[in-house]
Amino acid sequence: MILSATINGKSKFLESLAQNHKTKKIVIRFLKEVEEIVGADLEKYGPFKTEDIATIPYENAQALIAKNAATKIRWDD
């Protein structure tokens, strides 16, 4: 779908897809204490203590994971 949208110049579809990816939320477990943050969706999250579990925007989660402040966890209903 992405390749087709790119080839056919459907930039609105690609922008929509990118926005959905940025605001997608994932579940993480905190490995360190983290102060309150403002998410990519402009909502406030936290503060968090070690071992807290939260659902936050993907972009913010990736930044915390890169800093070894959190780890992604698998969440099954």
PDB file of N, CA, C and O in Angstrom:
ATOM      1  N   MET A   1       0.815  -1.193   0.000  1.00  0.00           N
ATOM      2  CA  MET A   1       0.000   0.000   0.000  1.00  0.00           C
ATOM      3  C   MET A   1       0.859   1.258   0.000  1.00  0.00           C
ATOM      4  O   MET A   1       0.547   2.236  -0.679  1.00  0.00           O
ATOM      5  N   ILE A   2       1.941   1.222   0.765  1.00  0.00           N
ATOM      6  CA  ILE A   2       2.815   2.385   0.841  1.00  0.00           C
ATOM      7  C   ILE A   2       3.503   2.619  -0.495  1.00  0.00           C
ATOM      8  O   ILE A   2       3.583   3.754  -0.966  1.00  0.00           O
ATOM      9  N   LEU A   3       3.997   1.558  -1.102  1.00  0.00           N
ATOM     10  CA  LEU A   3       4.652   1.681  -2.401  1.00  0.00           C
ATOM     11  C   LEU A   3       3.673   2.209  -3.440  1.00  0.00           C
ATOM     12  O   LEU A   3       4.018   3.099  -4.216  1.00  0.00           O
ATOM     13  N   SER A   4       2.474   1.680  -3.464  1.00  0.00           N
ATOM     14  CA  SER A   4       1.458   2.129  -4.412  1.00  0.00           C
ATOM     15  C   SER A   4       1.116   3.602  -4.201  1.00  0.00           C
ATOM     16  O   SER A   4       1.003   4.359  -5.165  1.00  0.00           O
ATOM     17  N   ALA A   5       0.952   4.006  -2.949  1.00  0.00           N
ATOM     18  CA  ALA A   5       0.642   5.405  -2.653  1.00  0.00           C
ATOM     19  C   ALA A   5       1.786   6.321  -3.069  1.00  0.00           C
ATOM     20  O   ALA A   5       1.553   7.431  -3.547  1.00  0.00           O
ATOM     21  N   THR A   6       3.011   5.865  -2.892  1.00  0.00           N
ATOM     22  CA  THR A   6       4.180   6.651  -3.281  1.00  0.00           C
ATOM     23  C   THR A   6       4.242   6.807  -4.798  1.00  0.00           C
ATOM     24  O   THR A   6       4.434   7.910  -5.309  1.00  0.00           O
ATOM     25  N   ILE A   7       4.079   5.713  -5.501  1.00  0.00           N
ATOM     26  CA  ILE A   7       4.139   5.734  -6.964  1.00  0.00           C
ATOM     27  C   ILE A   7       3.011   6.577  -7.554  1.00  0.00           C
ATOM     28  O   ILE A   7       3.211   7.290  -8.537  1.00  0.00           O
ATOM     29  N   ASN A   8       1.825   6.491  -6.948  1.00  0.00           N
ATOM     30  CA  ASN A   8       0.659   7.189  -7.481  1.00  0.00           C
ATOM     31  C   ASN A   8       0.476   8.594  -6.906  1.00  0.00           C
ATOM     32  O   ASN A   8      -0.528   9.251  -7.180  1.00  0.00           O
ATOM     33  N   GLY A   9       1.440   9.052  -6.114  1.00  0.00           N
ATOM     34  CA  GLY A   9       1.413  10.428  -5.605  1.00  0.00           C
ATOM     35  C   GLY A   9       0.308  10.699  -4.600  1.00  0.00           C
ATOM     36  O   GLY A   9      -0.205  11.817  -4.546  1.00  0.00           O
ATOM     37  N   LYS A  10      -0.068   9.722  -3.811  1.00  0.00           N
ATOM     38  CA  LYS A  10      -1.136   9.903  -2.821  1.00  0.00           C
ATOM     39  C   LYS A  10      -0.534  10.361  -1.495  1.00  0.00           C
ATOM     40  O   LYS A  10      -0.440   9.599  -0.532  1.00  0.00           O
ATOM     41  N   SER A  11      -0.135  11.619  -1.479  1.00  0.00           N
ATOM     42  CA  SER A  11       0.562  12.155  -0.316  1.00  0.00           C
ATOM     43  C   SER A  11      -0.335  12.237   0.915  1.00  0.00           C
ATOM     44  O   SER A  11       0.158  12.080   2.032  1.00  0.00           O
ATOM     45  N   LYS A  12      -1.627  12.475   0.749  1.00  0.00           N
ATOM     46  CA  LYS A  12      -2.540  12.543   1.901  1.00  0.00           C
ATOM     47  C   LYS A  12      -2.586  11.207   2.637  1.00  0.00           C
ATOM     48  O   LYS A  12      -2.599  11.168   3.867  1.00  0.00           O
ATOM     49  N   PHE A  13      -2.609  10.115   1.877  1.00  0.00           N
ATOM     50  CA  PHE A  13      -2.600   8.785   2.491  1.00  0.00           C
ATOM     51  C   PHE A  13      -1.312   8.578   3.270  1.00  0.00           C
ATOM     52  O   PHE A  13      -1.340   8.082   4.397  1.00  0.00           O
ATOM     53  N   LEU A  14      -0.184   8.954   2.681  1.00  0.00           N
ATOM     54  CA  LEU A  14       1.109   8.778   3.342  1.00  0.00           C
ATOM     55  C   LEU A  14       1.205   9.635   4.598  1.00  0.00           C
ATOM     56  O   LEU A  14       1.741   9.187   5.611  1.00  0.00           O
ATOM     57  N   GLU A  15       0.691  10.870   4.545  1.00  0.00           N
ATOM     58  CA  GLU A  15       0.694  11.740   5.723  1.00  0.00           C
ATOM     59  C   GLU A  15      -0.164  11.149   6.835  1.00  0.00           C
ATOM     60  O   GLU A  15       0.216  11.172   8.005  1.00  0.00           O
ATOM     61  N   SER A  16      -1.325  10.621   6.458  1.00  0.00           N
ATOM     62  CA  SER A  16      -2.220   9.998   7.429  1.00  0.00           C
ATOM     63  C   SER A  16      -1.555   8.792   8.089  1.00  0.00           C
ATOM     64  O   SER A  16      -1.637   8.609   9.304  1.00  0.00           O
ATOM     65  N   LEU A  17      -0.907   7.988   7.280  1.00  0.00           N
ATOM     66  CA  LEU A  17      -0.207   6.813   7.786  1.00  0.00           C
ATOM     67  C   LEU A  17       0.910   7.210   8.750  1.00  0.00           C
ATOM     68  O   LEU A  17       1.081   6.587   9.798  1.00  0.00           O
ATOM     69  N   ALA A  18       1.663   8.241   8.395  1.00  0.00           N
ATOM     70  CA  ALA A  18       2.750   8.710   9.250  1.00  0.00           C
ATOM     71  C   ALA A  18       2.212   9.243  10.577  1.00  0.00           C
ATOM     72  O   ALA A  18       2.792   8.989  11.633  1.00  0.00           O
ATOM     73  N   GLN A  19       1.106   9.980  10.521  1.00  0.00           N
ATOM     74  CA  GLN A  19       0.520  10.528  11.743  1.00  0.00           C
ATOM     75  C   GLN A  19       0.013   9.414  12.651  1.00  0.00           C
ATOM     76  O   GLN A  19       0.204   9.468  13.866  1.00  0.00           O
ATOM     77  N   ASN A  20      -0.628   8.414  12.074  1.00  0.00           N
ATOM     78  CA  ASN A  20      -1.107   7.281  12.867  1.00  0.00           C
ATOM     79  C   ASN A  20       0.049   6.542  13.524  1.00  0.00           C
ATOM     80  O   ASN A  20      -0.071   6.085  14.660  1.00  0.00           O
ATOM     81  N   HIS A  21       1.171   6.421  12.815  1.00  0.00           N
ATOM     82  CA  HIS A  21       2.344   5.740  13.363  1.00  0.00           C
ATOM     83  C   HIS A  21       2.907   6.526  14.543  1.00  0.00           C
ATOM     84  O   HIS A  21       3.287   5.939  15.556  1.00  0.00           O
ATOM     85  N   LYS A  22       2.961   7.852  14.416  1.00  0.00           N
ATOM     86  CA  LYS A  22       3.500   8.688  15.489  1.00  0.00           C
ATOM     87  C   LYS A  22       2.636   8.628  16.737  1.00  0.00           C
ATOM     88  O   LYS A  22       3.157   8.638  17.852  1.00  0.00           O
ATOM     89  N   THR A  23       1.323   8.565  16.562  1.00  0.00           N
ATOM     90  CA  THR A  23       0.431   8.609  17.714  1.00  0.00           C
ATOM     91  C   THR A  23       0.033   7.228  18.210  1.00  0.00           C
ATOM     92  O   THR A  23      -0.731   7.111  19.168  1.00  0.00           O
ATOM     93  N   LYS A  24       0.541   6.188  17.573  1.00  0.00           N
ATOM     94  CA  LYS A  24       0.295   4.828  18.036  1.00  0.00           C
ATOM     95  C   LYS A  24       0.877   4.697  19.450  1.00  0.00           C
ATOM     96  O   LYS A  24       1.954   5.216  19.742  1.00  0.00           O
ATOM     97  N   LYS A  25       0.157   4.008  20.301  1.00  0.00           N
ATOM     98  CA  LYS A  25       0.628   3.856  21.676  1.00  0.00           C
ATOM     99  C   LYS A  25       1.098   2.436  21.915  1.00  0.00           C
ATOM    100  O   LYS A  25       0.551   1.478  21.369  1.00  0.00           O
ATOM    101  N   ILE A  26       2.134   2.321  22.750  1.00  0.00           N
ATOM    102  CA  ILE A  26       2.634   1.000  23.124  1.00  0.00           C
ATOM    103  C   ILE A  26       2.793   0.937  24.639  1.00  0.00           C
ATOM    104  O   ILE A  26       2.832   1.960  25.322  1.00  0.00           O
ATOM    105  N   VAL A  27       2.882  -0.280  25.140  1.00  0.00           N
ATOM    106  CA  VAL A  27       3.006  -0.510  26.583  1.00  0.00           C
ATOM    107  C   VAL A  27       4.480  -0.697  26.924  1.00  0.00           C
ATOM    108  O   VAL A  27       5.186  -1.480  26.288  1.00  0.00           O
ATOM    109  N   ILE A  28       4.928   0.032  27.934  1.00  0.00           N
ATOM    110  CA  ILE A  28       6.327  -0.079  28.376  1.00  0.00           C
ATOM    111  C   ILE A  28       6.381  -0.253  29.891  1.00  0.00           C
ATOM    112  O   ILE A  28       5.445   0.083  30.617  1.00  0.00           O
ATOM    113  N   ARG A  29       7.511  -0.791  30.337  1.00  0.00           N
ATOM    114  CA  ARG A  29       7.810  -0.919  31.772  1.00  0.00           C
ATOM    115  C   ARG A  29       9.014  -0.046  32.048  1.00  0.00           C
ATOM    116  O   ARG A  29      10.023  -0.130  31.348  1.00  0.00           O
ATOM    117  N   PHE A  30       8.913   0.783  33.054  1.00  0.00           N
ATOM    118  CA  PHE A  30       9.996   1.706  33.369  1.00  0.00           C
ATOM    119  C   PHE A  30      11.095   1.010  34.168  1.00  0.00           C
ATOM    120  O   PHE A  30      10.822   0.269  35.113  1.00  0.00           O
ATOM    121  N   LEU A  31      12.327   1.260  33.775  1.00  0.00           N
ATOM    122  CA  LEU A  31      13.497   0.696  34.436  1.00  0.00           C
ATOM    123  C   LEU A  31      14.132   1.698  35.394  1.00  0.00           C
ATOM    124  O   LEU A  31      14.947   1.333  36.241  1.00  0.00           O
ATOM    125  N   LYS A  32      13.750   2.966  35.248  1.00  0.00           N
ATOM    126  CA  LYS A  32      14.251   4.054  36.084  1.00  0.00           C
ATOM    127  C   LYS A  32      13.083   4.987  36.388  1.00  0.00           C
ATOM    128  O   LYS A  32      12.046   4.926  35.727  1.00  0.00           O
ATOM    129  N   GLU A  33      13.254   5.848  37.388  1.00  0.00           N
ATOM    130  CA  GLU A  33      12.253   6.879  37.645  1.00  0.00           C
ATOM    131  C   GLU A  33      12.321   7.911  36.530  1.00  0.00           C
ATOM    132  O   GLU A  33      13.406   8.298  36.097  1.00  0.00           O
ATOM    133  N   VAL A  34      11.155   8.355  36.068  1.00  0.00           N
ATOM    134  CA  VAL A  34      11.066   9.335  34.985  1.00  0.00           C
ATOM    135  C   VAL A  34      10.054  10.398  35.404  1.00  0.00           C
ATOM    136  O   VAL A  34       8.943  10.087  35.835  1.00  0.00           O
ATOM    137  N   GLU A  35      10.459  11.648  35.270  1.00  0.00           N
ATOM    138  CA  GLU A  35       9.565  12.758  35.589  1.00  0.00           C
ATOM    139  C   GLU A  35       8.426  12.823  34.576  1.00  0.00           C
ATOM    140  O   GLU A  35       8.446  12.114  33.570  1.00  0.00           O
ATOM    141  N   GLU A  36       7.459  13.650  34.833  1.00  0.00           N
ATOM    142  CA  GLU A  36       6.330  13.835  33.918  1.00  0.00           C
ATOM    143  C   GLU A  36       6.842  14.262  32.531  1.00  0.00           C
ATOM    144  O   GLU A  36       7.753  15.084  32.422  1.00  0.00           O
ATOM    145  N   ILE A  37       6.248  13.696  31.485  1.00  0.00           N
ATOM    146  CA  ILE A  37       6.622  14.048  30.121  1.00  0.00           C
ATOM    147  C   ILE A  37       5.376  14.497  29.365  1.00  0.00           C
ATOM    148  O   ILE A  37       4.252  14.158  29.734  1.00  0.00           O
ATOM    149  N   VAL A  38       5.595  15.256  28.313  1.00  0.00           N
ATOM    150  CA  VAL A  38       4.522  15.626  27.398  1.00  0.00           C
ATOM    151  C   VAL A  38       4.684  14.734  26.179  1.00  0.00           C
ATOM    152  O   VAL A  38       5.724  14.748  25.521  1.00  0.00           O
ATOM    153  N   GLY A  39       3.649  13.959  25.882  1.00  0.00           N
ATOM    154  CA  GLY A  39       3.712  13.008  24.786  1.00  0.00           C
ATOM    155  C   GLY A  39       3.604  13.658  23.423  1.00  0.00           C
ATOM    156  O   GLY A  39       3.288  14.842  23.305  1.00  0.00           O
ATOM    157  N   ALA A  40       3.873  12.864  22.388  1.00  0.00           N
ATOM    158  CA  ALA A  40       3.762  13.321  21.007  1.00  0.00           C
ATOM    159  C   ALA A  40       2.331  13.762  20.697  1.00  0.00           C
ATOM    160  O   ALA A  40       2.099  14.527  19.761  1.00  0.00           O
ATOM    161  N   ASP A  41       1.379  13.273  21.487  1.00  0.00           N
ATOM    162  CA  ASP A  41      -0.023  13.650  21.314  1.00  0.00           C
ATOM    163  C   ASP A  41      -0.400  14.860  22.169  1.00  0.00           C
ATOM    164  O   ASP A  41      -1.572  15.222  22.269  1.00  0.00           O
ATOM    165  N   LEU A  42       0.628  15.489  22.793  1.00  0.00           N
ATOM    166  CA  LEU A  42       0.499  16.678  23.634  1.00  0.00           C
ATOM    167  C   LEU A  42      -0.235  16.425  24.963  1.00  0.00           C
ATOM    168  O   LEU A  42      -0.642  17.371  25.636  1.00  0.00           O
ATOM    169  N   GLU A  43      -0.398  15.169  25.330  1.00  0.00           N
ATOM    170  CA  GLU A  43      -0.955  14.808  26.636  1.00  0.00           C
ATOM    171  C   GLU A  43       0.196  14.651  27.635  1.00  0.00           C
ATOM    172  O   GLU A  43       1.331  14.369  27.251  1.00  0.00           O
ATOM    173  N   LYS A  44      -0.117  14.838  28.923  1.00  0.00           N
ATOM    174  CA  LYS A  44       0.898  14.669  29.964  1.00  0.00           C
ATOM    175  C   LYS A  44       0.866  13.235  30.472  1.00  0.00           C
ATOM    176  O   LYS A  44      -0.202  12.649  30.650  1.00  0.00           O
ATOM    177  N   TYR A  45       2.057  12.674  30.706  1.00  0.00           N
ATOM    178  CA  TYR A  45       2.216  11.315  31.219  1.00  0.00           C
ATOM    179  C   TYR A  45       3.198  11.342  32.370  1.00  0.00           C
ATOM    180  O   TYR A  45       4.218  12.028  32.312  1.00  0.00           O
ATOM    181  N   GLY A  46       2.886  10.586  33.429  1.00  0.00           N
ATOM    182  CA  GLY A  46       3.823  10.467  34.535  1.00  0.00           C
ATOM    183  C   GLY A  46       3.479  11.391  35.668  1.00  0.00           C
ATOM    184  O   GLY A  46       2.410  12.000  35.702  1.00  0.00           O
ATOM    185  N   PRO A  47       4.419  11.487  36.610  1.00  0.00           N
ATOM    186  CA  PRO A  47       5.744  10.861  36.695  1.00  0.00           C
ATOM    187  C   PRO A  47       5.641   9.352  36.925  1.00  0.00           C
ATOM    188  O   PRO A  47       4.605   8.839  37.349  1.00  0.00           O
ATOM    189  N   PHE A  48       6.733   8.662  36.637  1.00  0.00           N
ATOM    190  CA  PHE A  48       6.769   7.208  36.731  1.00  0.00           C
ATOM    191  C   PHE A  48       7.868   6.759  37.671  1.00  0.00           C
ATOM    192  O   PHE A  48       8.934   7.370  37.747  1.00  0.00           O
ATOM    193  N   LYS A  49       7.590   5.679  38.388  1.00  0.00           N
ATOM    194  CA  LYS A  49       8.578   5.050  39.268  1.00  0.00           C
ATOM    195  C   LYS A  49       9.107   3.795  38.589  1.00  0.00           C
ATOM    196  O   LYS A  49       8.498   3.287  37.647  1.00  0.00           O
ATOM    197  N   THR A  50      10.232   3.301  39.065  1.00  0.00           N
ATOM    198  CA  THR A  50      10.791   2.045  38.567  1.00  0.00           C
ATOM    199  C   THR A  50       9.747   0.943  38.674  1.00  0.00           C
ATOM    200  O   THR A  50       9.066   0.825  39.693  1.00  0.00           O
ATOM    201  N   GLU A  51       9.620   0.144  37.632  1.00  0.00           N
ATOM    202  CA  GLU A  51       8.680  -0.970  37.513  1.00  0.00           C
ATOM    203  C   GLU A  51       7.244  -0.555  37.179  1.00  0.00           C
ATOM    204  O   GLU A  51       6.382  -1.423  37.040  1.00  0.00           O
ATOM    205  N   ASP A  52       6.960   0.749  37.046  1.00  0.00           N
ATOM    206  CA  ASP A  52       5.634   1.170  36.598  1.00  0.00           C
ATOM    207  C   ASP A  52       5.421   0.708  35.165  1.00  0.00           C
ATOM    208  O   ASP A  52       6.371   0.585  34.391  1.00  0.00           O
ATOM    209  N   ILE A  53       4.169   0.453  34.822  1.00  0.00           N
ATOM    210  CA  ILE A  53       3.805   0.074  33.460  1.00  0.00           C
ATOM    211  C   ILE A  53       2.841   1.124  32.950  1.00  0.00           C
ATOM    212  O   ILE A  53       1.924   1.535  33.660  1.00  0.00           O
ATOM    213  N   ALA A  54       3.055   1.562  31.701  1.00  0.00           N
ATOM    214  CA  ALA A  54       2.200   2.605  31.130  1.00  0.00           C
ATOM    215  C   ALA A  54       2.063   2.427  29.626  1.00  0.00           C
ATOM    216  O   ALA A  54       2.904   1.808  28.974  1.00  0.00           O
ATOM    217  N   THR A  55       0.998   2.976  29.102  1.00  0.00           N
ATOM    218  CA  THR A  55       0.775   3.023  27.665  1.00  0.00           C
ATOM    219  C   THR A  55       1.010   4.466  27.239  1.00  0.00           C
ATOM    220  O   THR A  55       0.277   5.369  27.643  1.00  0.00           O
ATOM    221  N   ILE A  56       2.033   4.674  26.425  1.00  0.00           N
ATOM    222  CA  ILE A  56       2.379   6.032  25.985  1.00  0.00           C
ATOM    223  C   ILE A  56       2.604   6.033  24.474  1.00  0.00           C
ATOM    224  O   ILE A  56       2.734   4.971  23.866  1.00  0.00           O
ATOM    225  N   PRO A  57       2.649   7.220  23.866  1.00  0.00           N
ATOM    226  CA  PRO A  57       2.880   7.289  22.420  1.00  0.00           C
ATOM    227  C   PRO A  57       4.197   6.622  22.000  1.00  0.00           C
ATOM    228  O   PRO A  57       5.208   6.703  22.698  1.00  0.00           O
ATOM    229  N   TYR A  58       4.149   5.973  20.856  1.00  0.00           N
ATOM    230  CA  TYR A  58       5.288   5.232  20.307  1.00  0.00           C
ATOM    231  C   TYR A  58       6.561   6.071  20.275  1.00  0.00           C
ATOM    232  O   TYR A  58       7.622   5.610  20.698  1.00  0.00           O
ATOM    233  N   GLU A  59       6.460   7.293  19.779  1.00  0.00           N
ATOM    234  CA  GLU A  59       7.635   8.162  19.645  1.00  0.00           C
ATOM    235  C   GLU A  59       8.317   8.387  20.995  1.00  0.00           C
ATOM    236  O   GLU A  59       9.542   8.315  21.093  1.00  0.00           O
ATOM    237  N   ASN A  60       7.535   8.657  22.022  1.00  0.00           N
ATOM    238  CA  ASN A  60       8.092   8.873  23.357  1.00  0.00           C
ATOM    239  C   ASN A  60       8.660   7.590  23.942  1.00  0.00           C
ATOM    240  O   ASN A  60       9.705   7.602  24.593  1.00  0.00           O
ATOM    241  N   ALA A  61       7.963   6.485  23.704  1.00  0.00           N
ATOM    242  CA  ALA A  61       8.441   5.196  24.202  1.00  0.00           C
ATOM    243  C   ALA A  61       9.798   4.857  23.593  1.00  0.00           C
ATOM    244  O   ALA A  61      10.697   4.388  24.292  1.00  0.00           O
ATOM    245  N   GLN A  62       9.944   5.092  22.303  1.00  0.00           N
ATOM    246  CA  GLN A  62      11.214   4.801  21.639  1.00  0.00           C
ATOM    247  C   GLN A  62      12.355   5.615  22.248  1.00  0.00           C
ATOM    248  O   GLN A  62      13.458   5.099  22.431  1.00  0.00           O
ATOM    249  N   ALA A  63      12.093   6.881  22.561  1.00  0.00           N
ATOM    250  CA  ALA A  63      13.120   7.725  23.177  1.00  0.00           C
ATOM    251  C   ALA A  63      13.512   7.180  24.551  1.00  0.00           C
ATOM    252  O   ALA A  63      14.697   7.145  24.884  1.00  0.00           O
ATOM    253  N   LEU A  64      12.539   6.760  25.344  1.00  0.00           N
ATOM    254  CA  LEU A  64      12.833   6.212  26.674  1.00  0.00           C
ATOM    255  C   LEU A  64      13.569   4.880  26.579  1.00  0.00           C
ATOM    256  O   LEU A  64      14.468   4.602  27.373  1.00  0.00           O
ATOM    257  N   ILE A  65      13.190   4.069  25.617  1.00  0.00           N
ATOM    258  CA  ILE A  65      13.861   2.780  25.420  1.00  0.00           C
ATOM    259  C   ILE A  65      15.316   3.006  25.007  1.00  0.00           C
ATOM    260  O   ILE A  65      16.210   2.303  25.477  1.00  0.00           O
ATOM    261  N   ALA A  66      15.553   3.975  24.137  1.00  0.00           N
ATOM    262  CA  ALA A  66      16.913   4.284  23.680  1.00  0.00           C
ATOM    263  C   ALA A  66      17.800   4.750  24.833  1.00  0.00           C
ATOM    264  O   ALA A  66      19.010   4.521  24.820  1.00  0.00           O
ATOM    265  N   LYS A  67      17.202   5.401  25.827  1.00  0.00           N
ATOM    266  CA  LYS A  67      17.947   5.884  26.997  1.00  0.00           C
ATOM    267  C   LYS A  67      18.041   4.830  28.100  1.00  0.00           C
ATOM    268  O   LYS A  67      18.543   5.112  29.188  1.00  0.00           O
ATOM    269  N   ASN A  68      17.558   3.614  27.819  1.00  0.00           N
ATOM    270  CA  ASN A  68      17.517   2.534  28.811  1.00  0.00           C
ATOM    271  C   ASN A  68      16.728   2.908  30.056  1.00  0.00           C
ATOM    272  O   ASN A  68      17.018   2.430  31.153  1.00  0.00           O
ATOM    273  N   ALA A  69      15.721   3.773  29.879  1.00  0.00           N
ATOM    274  CA  ALA A  69      14.861   4.156  30.990  1.00  0.00           C
ATOM    275  C   ALA A  69      13.600   3.299  31.022  1.00  0.00           C
ATOM    276  O   ALA A  69      12.872   3.289  32.014  1.00  0.00           O
ATOM    277  N   ALA A  70      13.344   2.571  29.914  1.00  0.00           N
ATOM    278  CA  ALA A  70      12.147   1.733  29.828  1.00  0.00           C
ATOM    279  C   ALA A  70      12.391   0.598  28.848  1.00  0.00           C
ATOM    280  O   ALA A  70      13.353   0.603  28.080  1.00  0.00           O
ATOM    281  N   THR A  71      11.485  -0.378  28.899  1.00  0.00           N
ATOM    282  CA  THR A  71      11.548  -1.496  27.952  1.00  0.00           C
ATOM    283  C   THR A  71      10.134  -1.781  27.468  1.00  0.00           C
ATOM    284  O   THR A  71       9.169  -1.652  28.222  1.00  0.00           O
ATOM    285  N   LYS A  72      10.023  -2.168  26.208  1.00  0.00           N
ATOM    286  CA  LYS A  72       8.717  -2.492  25.648  1.00  0.00           C
ATOM    287  C   LYS A  72       8.273  -3.834  26.209  1.00  0.00           C
ATOM    288  O   LYS A  72       9.071  -4.763  26.335  1.00  0.00           O
ATOM    289  N   ILE A  73       6.994  -3.923  26.542  1.00  0.00           N
ATOM    290  CA  ILE A  73       6.474  -5.210  26.992  1.00  0.00           C
ATOM    291  C   ILE A  73       5.324  -5.622  26.090  1.00  0.00           C
ATOM    292  O   ILE A  73       4.651  -4.788  25.485  1.00  0.00           O
ATOM    293  N   ARG A  74       5.122  -6.898  26.018  1.00  0.00           N
ATOM    294  CA  ARG A  74       4.024  -7.429  25.215  1.00  0.00           C
ATOM    295  C   ARG A  74       2.801  -7.501  26.110  1.00  0.00           C
ATOM    296  O   ARG A  74       2.865  -8.010  27.229  1.00  0.00           O
ATOM    297  N   TRP A  75       1.693  -6.991  25.609  1.00  0.00           N
ATOM    298  CA  TRP A  75       0.468  -6.958  26.390  1.00  0.00           C
ATOM    299  C   TRP A  75      -0.610  -7.694  25.645  1.00  0.00           C
ATOM    300  O   TRP A  75      -1.030  -7.262  24.572  1.00  0.00           O
ATOM    301  N   ASP A  76      -1.070  -8.805  26.198  1.00  0.00           N
ATOM    302  CA  ASP A  76      -2.158  -9.592  25.603  1.00  0.00           C
ATOM    303  C   ASP A  76      -3.413  -9.402  26.439  1.00  0.00           C
ATOM    304  O   ASP A  76      -3.367  -9.424  27.669  1.00  0.00           O
ATOM    305  N   ASP A  77      -4.532  -9.217  25.755  1.00  0.00           N
ATOM    306  CA  ASP A  77      -5.821  -9.091  26.458  1.00  0.00           C
ATOM    307  C   ASP A  77      -6.322 -10.442  26.885  1.00  0.00           C
ATOM    308  O   ASP A  77      -7.390 -10.541  27.490  1.00  0.00           O
TER     309      ASP A  77
END
